[in-house]
Amino acid sequence: MKEFNNASFNIKHVNKEVTLYGWVQKKRNLGGLLFIDLRDRSGIIQVVVRPDNKDYETASSLKNESVIKVTGKIVERESKNDNIPTGEIEVETSSLELISRSIDIPFEITDNTTALEDTRLKYRYLDIRRDEIKNKLITRSKITMAVREFLDSKDFIEVETPILCKTTPEGARDYLVPSRVNKGKFYALPQSPQLFKQLLMVGGIEKYFQIAKCFRDEDLRADRQPEFTQIDMEMSFVSEDDVMNIAENLIKYVFKKVKNIDITLPLMKMKYNDAIKYYGSDKPDLRFDMKINDITSIFNNTTFEVFKNVIASKGIINAIVVKDCADKFSRKKLDSLTEFVKTYKASGLAYLKYNDDVTGSIAKVTTDEEKSEIKKILDVKAGDLVLIISGNYKIVKTSLGALRCKLAKELNLIDKNDYKLLWVTDFPSFEWSEEENRFVACHHPFTAPKDSDVDKLLTDKANCYSKAYDMVINGYEAGGGSIRIHNEDVQKKMFEALELTDEQIKDKFGFFVDALKYGTPPHGGLAFGLDRLTMLLTNTENIRDVIAFPKTASANCLMSECPNTVEEKQLKDLGISIKEV
């Protein structure tokens, strides 16, 4: 067993006899003296092999990334290295053993590697050797340990729920698993432990948590993976405030334990409608200002046909102010921003530059009074740039929300060491799906509506709000949850609102609806995305960096080459045949 870690030694350990194991990071020959940078998980220590050493020939033939065993004495270095913790010492080698030889590596094991991500993912086991990736995995481990410590102290019980489950008709697409024993039938991999954790509340567990694997067959982004991990919690006899209190204290504990960062509680709360109104997103990044302003009323008497038509069609005109950028944004730059907002279905981007004169794309069709009102209401100063989008409410808010985030990054307005946390509350119960041409659940069909909105489930879906809440950190949804429906009649009414037939309800959720008949406590919970939380605490924007063996954007593993085809015999055993399409 390996007894010592490289980084555990310093100048106080001079003359100590040690046996070390690790990988050859680098080897240098200086006048016959061999210097080897020996790397293990903890860090690097310099090893010296003299020409008269019996293992000198072995040491001379070493290739980078070979695994070796070194025995020797710690001595003080003549030439110190302040860049590493062990920079004052080195190991004077008495013996060196080659344990495992490495062939030539496909990329250099350094944090500043120029290797393409696809190459690093193909050789992920090598990529993990880099401090950049290794330390992120260590942080992930610290987070899970801190979570368990905190929840255990609050009397939560860790319970594992099934991975092979029943497919559901709502939410993202399921990953299906065919059954060999029951040919023609399928399991689904869980998108979350939602129903099972609610059933644990029916079962009287009262306080549950799980570090849970989840699976969703959906389009991927930098902050998504087909398989991911949730810090999953559920509690009985709680209100929205109770759940949020536990969750924010958990996050406070994790931030302090892992990063030594103090989070001030209670967290700010913002209603969903206000988040959309001022930030164009239900996960607003509050590390910079640049709020969205409604300037529709300023143009009530406009002669500008575009704005006139927007107002006539019940649309809106909104703007953001980009400070001190009137002269910094060229026409070419503004054209590129126009193309950017068009990807969010905006019809265009108008602008005004406030200097001694007001210039810009709509300056000639904007009256002096309108320009003055914009300046007053938006607190515009000399040198500021006003960017304006008009049209449909949702499109305007979404495109301006994306634009403010893009500009904040480009203008370096974001302090990456700052953390802004808040709760977004009062989510709609439903959202309109253009694809399905119906209202679908905004979160999931087990989210309780506001008590005052229960009667709206069937009559006024657009104005029905829920007991749902999301914790947002720096523009990411770090966690989300809700108070659940515990009343059988309300649950049936929710299913009816989602246009599920009695047959569909019985087939997909019959076991759950039955359970609600046997004394169900009021309950609620929340789940944090462990991967996303690790992203935030390690200041990376790519979720693949914090997962040991991630998938690509097309849900492939380049290392193991999955998904892959299977043998005909396996398909036959399952009663499955592949059809050409």
C-alpha positions in Angstrom: 0.0 0.0 0.0 1.2 3.5 -0.8 2.2 5.1 2.5 3.1 8.7 1.5 1.8 11.4 -0.8 4.3 13.6 -2.6 2.8 16.9 -1.4 2.8 15.8 2.3 6.5 16.6 2.5 8.3 19.9 3.1 11.6 21.3 4.5 10.8 19.9 8.0 11.2 16.3 6.6 14.8 16.6 5.5 16.7 13.3 6.1 13.5 11.3 6.2 13.7 8.0 4.4 10.6 7.6 2.1 9.2 5.3 -0.6 7.2 7.1 -3.2 5.0 5.9 -6.1 3.8 7.9 -9.1 4.0 8.9 -12.7 7.0 10.5 -14.5 5.8 14.0 -15.4 9.1 15.1 -16.8 12.8 14.0 -16.9 15.9 16.1 -17.4 19.6 15.2 -17.7 21.9 17.9 -16.4 25.5 16.9 -16.7 24.8 13.2 -15.9 22.4 14.0 -13.0 18.9 12.9 -13.8 16.1 15.0 -12.4 12.6 13.4 -12.5 9.4 15.2 -11.7 7.4 12.5 -9.9 3.6 13.1 -9.9 0.9 11.5 -7.8 -2.6 12.7 -7.0 -1.3 15.2 -4.4 1.3 16.9 -6.6 4.9 16.8 -7.8 8.2 16.2 -6.0 11.6 16.2 -7.6 13.6 13.0 -7.6 17.4 13.0 -8.2 19.2 10.0 -9.7 23.0 10.1 -9.7 25.2 8.4 -12.3 26.6 5.9 -9.8 23.1 4.7 -8.8 22.5 1.0 -9.6 19.2 2.0 -11.3 20.6 4.8 -13.3 20.1 3.0 -16.6 16.5 2.2 -15.8 15.9 5.8 -14.9 17.6 7.0 -18.1 15.3 5.0 -20.2 12.0 6.2 -18.6 9.3 7.7 -20.8 6.9 10.3 -19.5 3.8 8.9 -17.8 5.5 5.6 -16.8 4.7 4.4 -13.3 7.7 4.1 -11.0 8.6 3.3 -7.3 11.3 5.5 -5.7 13.1 4.9 -2.4 15.4 7.5 -1.0 16.1 10.3 1.4 14.6 13.8 1.5 17.2 16.5 1.1 17.1 20.3 0.7 17.2 21.6 -2.9 20.0 23.9 -3.9 17.8 25.5 -6.5 14.3 26.2 -5.0 11.1 26.1 -6.9 8.4 28.5 -5.4 5.8 27.3 -7.9 5.2 23.9 -6.1 4.6 23.1 -2.4 7.6 20.7 -2.4 9.8 23.2 -4.1 12.3 23.4 -1.2 13.1 19.7 -1.2 13.9 16.7 -3.4 14.4 13.0 -3.0 18.0 11.6 -3.2 17.3 8.3 -4.8 18.7 5.0 -3.5 16.6 2.7 -5.6 14.2 3.2 -8.5 11.8 0.5 -10.0 9.9 0.7 -13.2 6.4 -0.7 -12.4 4.6 0.1 -15.6 6.0 1.5 -18.9 4.1 4.0 -20.9 4.1 4.3 -24.7 4.2 7.8 -26.3 1.2 9.8 -25.1 -1.3 11.5 -27.5 -1.1 14.8 -25.7 0.9 16.4 -22.9 -0.4 16.0 -19.4 -0.4 19.7 -18.5 -3.2 22.1 -17.6 -2.3 24.3 -20.6 -2.6 21.4 -23.1 -3.5 22.4 -26.6 -5.2 19.0 -27.3 -8.7 19.2 -28.8 -11.5 18.2 -26.5 -12.4 15.2 -28.6 -8.8 13.9 -28.2 -9.0 14.4 -24.4 -12.4 12.6 -24.2 -11.0 9.7 -26.3 -8.2 9.3 -23.8 -10.2 10.5 -20.8 -8.1 8.4 -18.4 -5.1 10.5 -19.4 -7.0 13.7 -19.2 -8.0 12.9 -15.6 -4.3 13.0 -14.7 -4.2 16.7 -15.4 -4.7 18.8 -12.3 -7.4 20.9 -14.0 -9.7 17.8 -14.3 -8.5 15.9 -11.3 -9.1 18.9 -8.9 -12.6 19.3 -10.3 -13.4 15.7 -9.5 -11.9 16.2 -6.0 -14.2 19.2 -5.5 -17.2 17.2 -6.6 -16.3 14.6 -4.0 -16.0 17.2 -1.3 -19.5 18.6 -2.3 -21.1 15.1 -1.9 -19.4 14.5 1.4 -20.6 17.9 2.7 -24.1 17.2 1.5 -24.2 13.9 3.4 -22.8 15.5 6.5 -25.3 18.3 6.6 -28.4 16.2 5.8 -27.4 13.5 8.2 -27.2 16.2 10.9 -30.8 17.3 10.0 -32.1 13.7 10.4 -32.5 12.9 6.7 -32.5 9.2 5.7 -30.6 8.2 2.5 -32.7 5.8 0.4 -31.9 4.4 -3.0 -34.7 4.3 -5.5 -35.1 2.1 -8.6 -33.1 2.7 -11.8 -35.4 0.4 -13.8 -38.8 2.2 -13.8 -42.0 2.8 -15.7 -42.0 5.1 -18.7 -44.0 8.4 -18.3 -45.7 10.5 -21.0 -44.7 13.8 -19.6 -41.4 15.6 -19.6 -38.3 14.8 -21.6 -37.9 11.6 -23.6 -37.1 8.5 -21.6 -34.2 6.1 -22.2 -35.9 2.7 -22.7 -34.5 -0.6 -21.6 -36.1 -3.8 -23.2 -37.0 -6.7 -20.9 -35.7 -10.2 -21.9 -38.0 -12.0 -19.5 -41.1 -9.9 -20.5 -40.6 -9.7 -24.3 -42.1 -6.7 -25.9 -42.1 -4.7 -22.7 -39.7 -2.0 -21.6 -38.3 -0.3 -18.5 -37.4 3.3 -18.5 -34.3 4.8 -16.9 -35.5 7.5 -14.4 -35.5 11.2 -15.4 -35.7 11.8 -11.6 -36.7 9.8 -8.5 -39.9 12.0 -8.4 -42.6 9.5 -7.8 -40.6 7.2 -5.6 -39.5 9.9 -3.3 -43.1 11.0 -3.0 -44.1 7.4 -2.2 -41.4 7.4 0.5 -43.3 10.3 2.1 -46.5 8.2 1.8 -44.5 5.4 3.5 -43.7 7.7 6.5 -40.0 8.3 5.9 -40.6 12.0 6.4 -37.1 13.2 5.5 -35.4 11.5 2.5 -32.3 12.3 0.4 -30.3 10.5 -2.3 -27.3 11.2 -4.6 -29.3 10.0 -7.5 -28.4 9.1 -11.1 -30.9 10.5 -13.6 -31.3 10.1 -17.4 -32.9 12.2 -20.1 -32.9 11.6 -23.8 -32.8 15.3 -24.8 -30.8 17.7 -26.9 -27.6 18.6 -25.1 -25.9 21.8 -24.2 -22.7 22.8 -22.4 -24.5 22.4 -19.1 -26.4 19.2 -19.9 -25.6 15.5 -20.1 -27.8 12.5 -21.0 -26.9 11.0 -17.6 -26.5 13.3 -14.6 -26.6 13.3 -10.9 -29.1 15.0 -8.5 -28.8 15.8 -4.8 -32.4 14.8 -4.2 -34.5 15.7 -1.1 -38.1 15.3 0.0 -39.8 16.2 3.3 -43.2 15.8 4.9 -45.3 18.3 6.8 -43.5 21.3 5.2 -44.3 24.6 3.5 -42.4 26.3 0.7 -40.5 28.3 3.2 -39.5 25.2 5.1 -38.0 23.5 2.1 -36.2 26.7 0.9 -34.8 27.2 4.4 -33.3 23.7 4.5 -32.0 24.0 0.9 -30.3 27.4 1.4 -28.7 26.3 4.7 -27.4 23.2 2.9 -25.8 25.4 0.1 -24.4 27.7 2.8 -22.7 24.7 4.4 -21.4 23.3 1.1 -19.9 26.7 0.0 -18.2 27.2 3.4 -17.0 23.6 3.6 -15.7 23.3 0.0 -14.7 26.9 -0.9 -14.6 28.7 2.4 -17.1 31.2 1.1 -19.7 32.7 3.4 -23.2 32.9 1.9 -25.6 35.5 3.5 -29.0 34.1 4.4 -31.9 34.3 3.8 -31.5 34.5 0.1 -33.3 37.1 -2.0 -36.7 36.0 -3.5 -37.9 37.0 -6.9 -41.2 36.1 -8.5 -41.1 34.3 -11.9 -42.9 37.1 -13.7 -40.5 39.7 -12.3 -37.5 37.6 -13.4 -38.8 37.5 -16.9 -39.8 41.2 -16.8 -36.5 42.6 -15.7 -34.0 39.9 -16.9 -35.7 38.0 -19.7 -35.0 34.7 -17.9 -36.2 32.5 -15.0 -32.6 32.1 -14.0 -31.3 35.7 -13.9 -27.6 36.4 -13.5 -27.4 39.2 -10.9 -23.6 39.7 -11.0 -24.2 42.7 -13.3 -27.0 45.2 -13.8 -28.3 46.0 -17.2 -32.0 45.4 -16.4 -34.6 45.2 -19.2 -36.8 48.3 -19.3 -40.3 48.6 -20.7 -40.5 51.8 -22.9 -43.7 50.9 -24.8 -45.7 53.8 -23.3 -43.1 56.3 -24.6 -44.1 55.4 -28.1 -47.9 55.5 -27.7 -48.1 58.3 -30.2 -45.2 57.3 -32.5 -45.3 57.8 -36.2 -42.6 55.1 -36.7 -44.5 52.4 -38.5 -42.6 49.4 -36.9 -43.3 50.5 -33.3 -46.8 51.7 -34.2 -47.7 48.2 -35.6 -46.1 46.5 -32.6 -48.3 48.5 -30.2 -51.4 47.9 -32.3 -50.8 44.2 -32.1 -50.5 44.2 -28.3 -46.7 43.8 -28.4 -44.1 45.5 -26.3 -41.0 47.7 -26.8 -38.1 47.1 -24.4 -34.6 48.3 -24.0 -31.3 47.8 -22.1 -28.7 50.4 -21.5 -25.0 49.5 -22.2 -23.0 51.9 -20.2 -20.1 53.9 -21.9 -20.4 52.0 -25.2 -21.9 54.6 -27.5 -18.6 55.1 -29.2 -17.2 51.6 -28.7 -19.8 49.6 -30.8 -19.2 49.9 -34.5 -21.9 49.4 -37.1 -20.4 46.0 -37.8 -20.6 45.1 -34.1 -24.2 46.2 -33.9 -25.0 44.2 -37.0 -23.6 41.1 -35.4 -25.7 41.7 -32.3 -28.7 42.0 -34.6 -28.0 38.6 -36.1 -27.5 37.3 -32.6 -31.0 38.3 -31.3 -32.6 37.0 -34.5 -31.5 33.5 -33.4 -34.0 34.1 -30.6 -36.7 35.0 -33.2 -36.4 38.8 -32.7 -37.3 40.8 -35.8 -34.4 43.1 -35.4 -32.3 45.4 -33.0 -32.7 49.1 -32.9 -30.3 51.4 -31.1 -29.7 55.0 -30.0 -26.3 56.4 -29.1 -26.4 59.2 -26.5 -23.6 61.8 -26.9 -23.9 65.5 -27.5 -26.4 64.5 -30.2 -28.5 61.3 -30.2 -27.7 59.1 -33.2 -28.5 55.6 -34.2 -30.7 53.4 -36.4 -34.0 54.9 -35.2 -32.7 58.5 -34.3 -34.5 60.1 -37.3 -37.8 58.4 -36.6 -37.7 59.2 -32.9 -38.9 62.5 -31.6 -36.9 64.8 -29.3 -39.5 64.2 -26.7 -39.2 60.4 -27.0 -35.4 60.6 -26.8 -35.7 62.7 -23.7 -38.2 60.3 -22.1 -35.9 57.4 -22.8 -33.0 59.3 -21.2 -35.0 60.1 -18.1 -36.7 56.8 -17.5 -33.6 54.7 -18.3 -31.2 57.1 -16.5 -29.1 57.3 -19.7 -25.8 59.3 -19.4 -23.6 60.8 -22.1 -21.7 58.0 -23.8 -24.4 55.3 -23.2 -25.8 53.0 -25.8 -29.5 52.0 -25.8 -30.5 48.7 -27.5 -34.1 48.2 -28.3 -36.2 45.2 -29.4 -39.9 45.3 -30.1 -42.5 42.6 -30.8 -44.1 39.6 -29.0 -43.7 39.7 -25.2 -41.9 36.3 -24.9 -39.6 36.9 -27.9 -38.6 40.4 -26.7 -37.9 39.3 -23.1 -36.0 36.1 -24.2 -33.8 37.9 -26.8 -32.9 40.9 -24.6 -32.2 38.5 -21.7 -29.8 36.5 -23.9 -28.3 39.8 -25.2 -27.6 41.2 -21.7 -25.7 38.1 -20.8 -23.7 38.0 -24.0 -22.7 41.7 -23.5 -21.8 41.2 -19.9 -19.3 38.5 -20.9 -17.9 40.4 -23.8 -17.5 43.6 -21.7 -16.0 41.8 -18.7 -18.8 42.9 -16.4 -18.8 39.6 -14.5 -16.6 38.9 -11.5 -16.0 35.2 -11.8 -15.2 35.0 -8.0 -18.6 36.5 -7.1 -21.6 34.4 -6.3 -25.2 35.8 -6.5 -27.8 33.4 -5.2 -31.6 33.9 -5.3 -34.9 32.1 -5.2 -37.2 32.4 -8.2 -40.7 31.6 -7.0 -44.4 31.6 -8.1 -43.8 29.7 -11.4 -46.8 29.2 -13.7 -48.3 25.7 -13.4 -48.5 25.4 -17.2 -46.7 26.6 -20.3 -47.9 26.5 -23.9 -46.1 23.9 -26.1 -46.0 25.0 -29.8 -44.8 21.5 -30.7 -47.7 19.7 -28.9 -50.3 22.5 -29.4 -51.4 22.3 -25.8 -50.5 23.4 -22.3 -47.9 21.2 -20.6 -46.6 21.2 -17.0 -44.1 23.9 -16.4 -42.2 21.7 -13.9 -44.0 18.4 -13.7 -47.6 17.2 -13.1 -47.1 16.6 -9.4 -46.4 20.2 -8.5 -49.1 21.7 -6.3 -50.9 24.8 -7.6 -51.3 27.8 -5.4 -54.3 27.2 -3.0 -56.1 30.1 -4.7 -55.5 28.7 -8.1 -56.8 25.1 -7.7 -60.0 26.0 -9.4 -58.1 27.5 -12.4 -56.5 24.1 -13.3 -59.3 23.4 -15.8 -60.6 26.9 -16.5 -57.7 29.4 -16.7 -54.4 27.5 -17.2 -52.6 30.6 -18.5 -53.1 32.3 -15.1 -52.6 29.3 -12.8 -49.5 29.5 -10.6 -47.7 26.9 -8.6 -45.9 26.3 -5.3 -42.6 25.8 -7.2 -39.3 27.4 -6.5 -35.8 27.3 -8.2 -32.5 28.3 -6.6 -30.5 30.3 -9.1 -26.7 30.8 -8.9 -25.0 33.1 -11.3 -27.5 32.6 -14.1 -27.8 28.8 -13.7 -30.6 26.9 -12.2 -28.7 25.1 -9.4 -31.8 23.4 -8.0 -35.5 23.3 -8.3 -38.4 21.9 -6.4 -42.0 22.4 -5.2 -44.7 21.5 -2.8 -46.3 18.4 -4.2 -50.0 17.5 -4.7 -51.0 15.2 -1.9 -54.8 15.3 -2.5 -56.1 12.6 -4.9 -58.8 14.8 -6.4 -56.4 17.7 -7.1 -53.9 15.2 -8.7 -56.7 13.9 -11.0 -57.7 17.4 -11.9 -54.0 18.2 -12.8 -53.9 15.1 -15.1 -57.2 16.2 -16.7 -55.7 19.7 -17.2 -52.8 18.0 -19.1 -55.4 16.2 -21.3 -54.5 12.7 -20.0 -57.2 10.2 -20.5 -58.4 7.9 -17.6 -56.7 5.0 -19.4 -53.4 6.9 -19.6 -53.6 7.9 -16.0 -54.3 4.3 -14.9 -51.6 2.9 -17.2 -48.8 5.4 -16.3 -49.6 6.6 -12.8 -52.2 4.1 -11.4 -49.9 2.9 -8.6 -49.2 6.4 -7.6 -52.8 7.6 -7.6 -53.7 4.5 -5.6 -51.1 5.4 -3.0 -52.7 8.9 -2.5 -55.8 7.1 -1.1 -54.0 5.8 2.0 -53.2 8.9 4.0 -50.7 11.1 2.3 -48.9 13.8 4.3 -48.4 17.2 2.7 -44.9 17.1 1.4 -42.4 18.9 -0.8 -38.8 18.8 -1.9 -36.0 19.9 -4.1 -33.2 18.6 -6.2 -29.8 20.2 -6.8 -27.9 19.3 -9.9 -24.6 18.0 -8.5 -22.8 18.4 -11.9 -24.0 21.9 -12.3 -23.2 22.8 -8.7 -19.7 21.5 -9.2 -19.4 23.6 -12.4 -20.3 26.7 -10.4 -17.8 25.9 -7.6 -15.0 25.2 -10.0 -15.6 28.2 -12.3 -16.1 26.1 -15.5 -18.8 26.5 -18.1 -18.6 23.0 -19.5 -20.3 20.3 -17.5 -18.1 17.6 -19.1 -15.2 19.0 -17.1 -16.7 17.9 -13.8 -17.8 14.4 -14.8 -15.3 11.6 -14.8 -16.4 10.0 -18.0 -18.8 12.3 -19.8 -20.6 12.1 -23.1 -20.2 14.4 -26.1 -22.9 16.8 -27.3 -24.2 14.0 -29.5 -24.5 11.7 -26.4 -21.5 9.5 -27.5 -18.6 8.3 -25.3 -15.5 8.6 -27.5 -13.4 6.5 -25.1 -15.6 3.4 -24.9 -17.3 4.0 -28.3 -20.8 3.7 -27.0 -23.6 3.6 -28.0 -22.7 0.7 -30.2 -24.4 -2.1 -32.2 -25.1 -5.4 -30.5 -25.1 -9.0 -31.6 -28.1 -10.4 -33.4 -28.4 -13.1 -30.6 -28.8 -10.3 -28.0 -31.6 -8.7 -30.0 -33.3 -12.1 -30.6 -33.2 -12.9 -26.8 -35.1 -9.6 -26.3 -37.5 -10.2 -29.1 -36.3 -7.1 -31.0 -35.4 -6.6 -34.7 -33.8 -3.5 -36.2 -35.8 -1.9 -39.0 -34.1 0.2 -41.6 -35.5 3.8 -41.8 
